[in-house]
Amino acid sequence: MQTWFEVKVKYVKIDQDGREKKVSESYLVDAVSFTDAETRTIQQMQQIIRGEFHIDNIKKSNIIEIFPAESGEYWYKARIAIVTIDEKAGKEKKVNNYFLVAADDFKEAFQRLEEGLSYILVPYNTTSMALSPIVDVFPYFSEDQQPQEVPPHLKPVEQVHESTEELMASEQFEESDAEEGDFDDDPPIADGETDEDPNA
């Protein structure tokens, strides 16, 4: 399961009129720890912001899943209540879960939330949805997890396994033919000759 951190960054932003303005923006970062969240945020900010900035605050987010979209200009935070049965008490129990949805407006956010939650089989209710202060989301994409292109002089591992299996099957077939054949290394006996040892 992903662990999301909400990171607040402060820096000086230049507006359309060319005036400097101090701003504070929040970002949602997928990371394994607070240190990792800070490191990843700094790396991202160095690509976005020209000039100085500093990390003002880092906290764990209660968001468990995001629903991104290329056309979504804003992020909406939604809370849903999932109804479960407490077997010990024999009563219904509501569990709140939080999601972040990218959309252009409230209506689109609600639709995308419903589509994203289509995998949930138990009853649930959307209890709240509001515009989030989150500016951007940085999912965790490890370079080690990304598929890498195989150089021209090498073969993919799958093809190597297939070639090895074909070779082994071919060798077994040749061995089988050899076992069924005659292993007599002596030359064939011509007509009129006997198979007796002349030195006997």
C-alpha positions as CSV (number, residue, x, y, z in Angstrom):
1,M,0.0,0.0,0.0
2,Q,1.2,3.5,-0.8
3,T,2.0,6.0,1.9
4,W,1.3,9.6,1.1
5,F,2.8,12.6,2.7
6,E,1.6,16.2,2.5
7,V,4.5,18.5,2.1
8,K,4.2,22.3,2.4
9,V,6.7,24.3,0.4
10,K,7.4,28.1,0.8
11,Y,9.1,30.2,-1.9
12,V,9.0,33.5,-3.7
13,K,6.8,33.5,-6.8
14,I,6.8,36.1,-9.5
15,D,3.2,37.0,-10.6
16,Q,2.1,38.1,-14.0
17,D,2.9,41.7,-13.2
18,G,6.5,40.8,-12.4
19,R,6.1,41.4,-8.7
20,E,7.5,39.0,-6.1
21,K,5.1,37.3,-3.8
22,K,5.7,34.8,-1.0
23,V,3.6,31.7,-1.4
24,S,3.0,28.5,0.4
25,E,1.9,25.4,-1.6
26,S,1.0,21.9,-0.6
27,Y,2.1,18.8,-2.5
28,L,1.2,15.2,-2.1
29,V,4.2,12.9,-2.2
30,D,4.4,9.1,-2.3
31,A,7.3,8.1,-0.1
32,V,8.5,5.5,2.4
33,S,9.5,7.9,5.2
34,F,9.6,11.5,6.1
35,T,13.2,11.8,5.0
36,D,12.3,10.2,1.6
37,A,9.3,12.6,1.3
38,E,11.6,15.6,1.9
39,T,14.2,14.3,-0.6
40,R,11.7,13.6,-3.3
41,T,10.0,17.0,-2.8
42,I,13.4,18.8,-3.1
43,Q,14.2,17.0,-6.3
44,Q,10.8,17.9,-7.8
45,M,10.9,21.5,-6.7
46,Q,14.4,22.0,-8.2
47,Q,12.8,21.2,-11.6
48,I,9.8,23.5,-11.0
49,I,11.0,26.5,-9.1
50,R,13.8,28.8,-10.0
51,G,15.4,30.3,-6.9
52,E,15.3,29.4,-3.3
53,F,12.6,27.5,-1.4
54,H,12.3,25.6,1.8
55,I,10.2,22.8,3.2
56,D,7.9,24.3,5.8
57,N,6.1,21.2,7.0
58,I,5.7,17.4,6.3
59,K,2.9,15.3,7.7
60,K,1.4,12.0,6.9
61,S,-1.8,12.2,4.8
62,N,-4.9,10.2,5.4
63,I,-5.4,9.8,1.7
64,I,-5.3,6.1,0.7
65,E,-5.7,6.4,-3.1
66,I,-5.6,9.0,-5.9
67,F,-7.5,9.1,-9.1
68,P,-5.5,11.2,-11.6
69,A,-6.6,12.5,-14.9
70,E,-4.9,14.4,-17.7
71,S,-7.7,16.8,-18.0
72,G,-8.1,17.5,-14.3
73,E,-7.0,21.0,-13.4
74,Y,-7.9,20.8,-9.7
75,W,-7.6,18.2,-6.9
76,Y,-10.7,17.3,-4.9
77,K,-10.6,15.4,-1.6
78,A,-13.4,13.0,-1.0
79,R,-14.4,11.1,2.1
80,I,-16.4,7.9,1.8
81,A,-17.9,5.8,4.6
82,I,-17.8,2.1,4.1
83,V,-20.3,0.0,6.0
84,T,-18.9,-3.2,7.5
85,I,-20.2,-5.6,10.1
86,D,-18.5,-5.9,13.5
87,E,-18.7,-9.7,14.0
88,K,-18.0,-9.5,17.8
89,A,-20.5,-6.8,18.5
90,G,-22.9,-7.8,15.8
91,K,-23.4,-4.2,14.7
92,E,-22.7,-2.2,11.6
93,K,-19.5,-0.2,11.6
94,K,-18.6,2.7,9.4
95,V,-15.0,3.2,8.2
96,N,-14.0,6.5,6.7
97,N,-11.6,6.5,3.7
98,Y,-10.2,9.5,1.9
99,F,-9.4,9.8,-1.8
100,L,-8.0,12.5,-4.1
101,V,-9.6,13.1,-7.5
102,A,-8.3,15.2,-10.4
103,A,-11.1,17.0,-12.2
104,D,-12.1,20.4,-13.7
105,D,-15.2,20.8,-11.5
106,F,-17.1,19.3,-8.6
107,K,-19.5,17.3,-10.9
108,E,-16.7,15.7,-12.8
109,A,-14.8,14.9,-9.6
110,F,-17.9,13.1,-8.3
111,Q,-18.2,11.1,-11.5
112,R,-14.6,10.1,-11.5
113,L,-14.8,9.1,-7.9
114,E,-17.7,6.8,-8.6
115,E,-15.8,5.3,-11.6
116,G,-12.7,4.8,-9.5
117,L,-14.6,3.1,-6.7
118,S,-16.4,0.7,-9.0
119,Y,-14.2,-2.2,-7.6
120,I,-15.7,-1.8,-4.1
121,L,-18.3,-4.5,-3.5
122,V,-19.6,-3.4,-0.1
123,P,-22.0,-0.5,0.5
124,Y,-20.5,2.9,0.9
125,N,-21.6,6.6,1.0
126,T,-19.8,9.7,-0.2
127,T,-20.1,11.9,2.9
128,S,-18.0,14.9,1.7
129,M,-16.1,16.3,-1.2
130,A,-14.2,19.6,-1.3
131,L,-11.6,21.4,-3.3
132,S,-8.2,20.4,-2.0
133,P,-5.2,22.8,-1.4
134,I,-3.0,20.2,-3.0
135,V,-1.2,21.8,-6.0
136,D,0.3,18.6,-7.5
137,V,0.9,14.9,-6.8
138,F,4.2,13.1,-7.0
139,P,3.6,9.3,-7.2
140,Y,6.6,7.1,-6.6
141,F,8.1,5.7,-9.8
142,S,11.3,3.8,-9.0
143,E,13.7,3.6,-12.0
144,D,14.4,0.0,-11.0
145,Q,10.7,-0.8,-11.5
146,Q,10.5,0.8,-15.0
147,P,10.9,-1.6,-17.9
148,Q,14.3,-1.1,-19.6
149,E,15.0,-1.5,-23.3
150,V,17.2,-4.5,-24.1
151,P,20.4,-3.5,-26.0
152,P,20.6,-4.7,-29.7
153,H,23.4,-7.2,-28.9
154,L,21.4,-8.9,-26.1
155,K,18.3,-11.0,-25.9
156,P,15.4,-10.7,-23.4
157,V,15.5,-13.2,-20.6
158,E,12.3,-14.8,-21.9
159,Q,13.9,-15.5,-25.3
160,V,17.0,-16.9,-23.6
161,H,14.8,-19.3,-21.6
162,E,12.9,-20.4,-24.7
163,S,16.1,-21.0,-26.7
164,T,17.6,-23.0,-23.8
165,E,14.4,-25.1,-23.6
166,E,14.4,-25.7,-27.3
167,L,18.1,-26.7,-27.2
168,M,17.5,-29.1,-24.4
169,A,14.5,-30.7,-26.1
170,S,16.6,-31.1,-29.3
171,E,19.5,-32.8,-27.4
172,Q,17.0,-35.2,-25.7
173,F,15.6,-36.0,-29.1
174,E,19.0,-36.8,-30.5
175,E,19.9,-39.0,-27.5
176,S,16.6,-40.8,-28.0
177,D,17.4,-41.6,-31.6
178,A,20.9,-42.7,-30.7
179,E,19.6,-45.2,-28.1
180,E,17.3,-46.7,-30.6
181,G,20.1,-47.1,-33.3
182,D,22.9,-49.6,-33.5
183,F,26.0,-48.6,-31.5
184,D,28.3,-51.1,-33.3
185,D,31.5,-49.2,-34.1
186,D,32.9,-52.0,-36.3
187,P,32.6,-51.6,-40.0
188,P,29.9,-53.5,-41.8
189,I,30.7,-57.1,-42.9
190,A,30.9,-57.5,-46.6
191,D,29.5,-60.4,-48.5
192,G,31.7,-63.5,-48.2
193,E,33.4,-62.4,-45.1
194,T,33.0,-63.8,-41.6
195,D,32.9,-62.1,-38.3
196,E,35.8,-64.2,-37.0
197,D,39.0,-62.9,-35.6
198,P,41.9,-63.9,-38.0
199,N,44.3,-63.9,-35.1
200,A,42.2,-66.4,-33.1
